[in-house]
Amino acid sequence: MCFDMHKRANQFRLLSTFVFYFDLQVKRMTLFLQSQLDDLVLMITELACCDRKKMNGYSQGHILIESQL
């Protein structure tokens, strides 16, 4: 019986370590994806601002809405 308790305690430690590691990886990936999304939004905004002079028939409201997508 004592062996079973030690075995379960070790399994719990391994599971806790795995969950902790998995949580860190998810947080790291979330930060990475957020930075990629921020870069993409910045690039789209810059393109919209550069193309604003070239586009005819578009109001600034359309450009702002498109840059936020």
C-alpha atoms as a printed R data frame, in Angstrom:
   type eleno elety resid chain resno       x      y       z
1  ATOM     1    CA   MET     A     1   0.000  0.000   0.000
2  ATOM     2    CA   CYS     A     2   2.843  2.385   0.792
3  ATOM     3    CA   PHE     A     3   4.351  1.636  -2.612
4  ATOM     4    CA   ASP     A     4   1.057  2.555  -4.326
5  ATOM     5    CA   MET     A     5   0.930  5.891  -2.531
6  ATOM     6    CA   HIS     A     6   4.504  6.713  -3.589
7  ATOM     7    CA   LYS     A     7   3.708  5.632  -7.129
8  ATOM     8    CA   ARG     A     8   0.629  7.858  -7.229
9  ATOM     9    CA   ALA     A     9   2.568 10.765  -5.728
10 ATOM    10    CA   ASN     A    10   5.225 10.393  -8.443
11 ATOM    11    CA   GLN     A    11   2.537 10.208 -11.136
12 ATOM    12    CA   PHE     A    12   0.939 13.344  -9.736
13 ATOM    13    CA   ARG     A    13   4.315 15.150  -9.773
14 ATOM    14    CA   LEU     A    14   4.903 14.106 -13.375
15 ATOM    15    CA   LEU     A    15   1.433 15.213 -14.382
16 ATOM    16    CA   SER     A    16   1.852 18.543 -12.568
17 ATOM    17    CA   THR     A    17   5.189 19.103 -14.301
18 ATOM    18    CA   PHE     A    18   3.652 18.316 -17.677
19 ATOM    19    CA   VAL     A    19   0.699 20.649 -17.086
20 ATOM    20    CA   PHE     A    20   3.060 23.431 -15.953
21 ATOM    21    CA   TYR     A    21   5.281 22.946 -19.029
22 ATOM    22    CA   PHE     A    22   2.260 22.804 -21.360
23 ATOM    23    CA   ASP     A    23   0.844 25.993 -19.824
24 ATOM    24    CA   LEU     A    24   4.171 27.768 -20.372
25 ATOM    25    CA   GLN     A    25   4.265 26.652 -23.988
26 ATOM    26    CA   VAL     A    26   0.707 27.873 -24.586
27 ATOM    27    CA   LYS     A    27   1.537 31.257 -23.042
28 ATOM    28    CA   ARG     A    28   4.711 31.502 -25.116
29 ATOM    29    CA   MET     A    29   2.821 30.659 -28.318
30 ATOM    30    CA   THR     A    30   0.082 33.147 -27.442
31 ATOM    31    CA   LEU     A    31   2.653 35.926 -27.006
32 ATOM    32    CA   PHE     A    32   4.312 34.970 -30.288
33 ATOM    33    CA   LEU     A    33   1.007 34.976 -32.186
34 ATOM    34    CA   GLN     A    34  -0.005 38.290 -30.611
35 ATOM    35    CA   SER     A    35   3.261 39.886 -31.753
36 ATOM    36    CA   GLN     A    36   2.746 38.482 -35.265
37 ATOM    37    CA   LEU     A    37  -0.791 39.851 -35.314
38 ATOM    38    CA   ASP     A    38   0.418 43.266 -34.131
39 ATOM    39    CA   ASP     A    39   3.018 43.298 -36.921
40 ATOM    40    CA   LEU     A    40   0.380 42.358 -39.482
41 ATOM    41    CA   VAL     A    41  -1.994 45.103 -38.340
42 ATOM    42    CA   LEU     A    42   0.860 47.632 -38.481
43 ATOM    43    CA   MET     A    43   1.806 46.516 -41.995
44 ATOM    44    CA   ILE     A    44  -1.816 46.729 -43.208
45 ATOM    45    CA   THR     A    45  -2.167 50.182 -41.656
46 ATOM    46    CA   GLU     A    46   1.029 51.366 -43.348
47 ATOM    47    CA   LEU     A    47  -0.134 49.987 -46.692
48 ATOM    48    CA   ALA     A    48  -3.508 51.674 -46.300
49 ATOM    49    CA   CYS     A    49  -1.846 54.995 -45.500
50 ATOM    50    CA   CYS     A    50   0.508 54.714 -48.480
51 ATOM    51    CA   ASP     A    51  -2.271 53.703 -50.869
52 ATOM    52    CA   ARG     A    52  -4.619 56.426 -49.647
53 ATOM    53    CA   LYS     A    53  -3.080 58.923 -52.060
54 ATOM    54    CA   LYS     A    54  -3.346 56.499 -54.980
55 ATOM    55    CA   MET     A    55  -6.945 55.415 -54.445
56 ATOM    56    CA   ASN     A    56  -9.754 57.343 -56.055
57 ATOM    57    CA   GLY     A    57 -13.343 57.103 -54.882
58 ATOM    58    CA   TYR     A    58 -12.478 55.901 -51.381
59 ATOM    59    CA   SER     A    59 -13.204 58.040 -48.389
60 ATOM    60    CA   GLN     A    60 -10.905 58.034 -45.382
61 ATOM    61    CA   GLY     A    61 -13.578 56.145 -43.454
62 ATOM    62    CA   HIS     A    62 -13.285 53.180 -45.807
63 ATOM    63    CA   ILE     A    63  -9.513 53.198 -45.443
64 ATOM    64    CA   LEU     A    64  -9.728 53.243 -41.647
65 ATOM    65    CA   ILE     A    65 -12.237 50.389 -41.601
66 ATOM    66    CA   GLU     A    66 -10.095 48.305 -43.978
67 ATOM    67    CA   SER     A    67  -6.930 48.974 -41.973
68 ATOM    68    CA   GLN     A    68  -8.613 47.732 -38.798
69 ATOM    69    CA   LEU     A    69  -9.436 44.391 -40.417
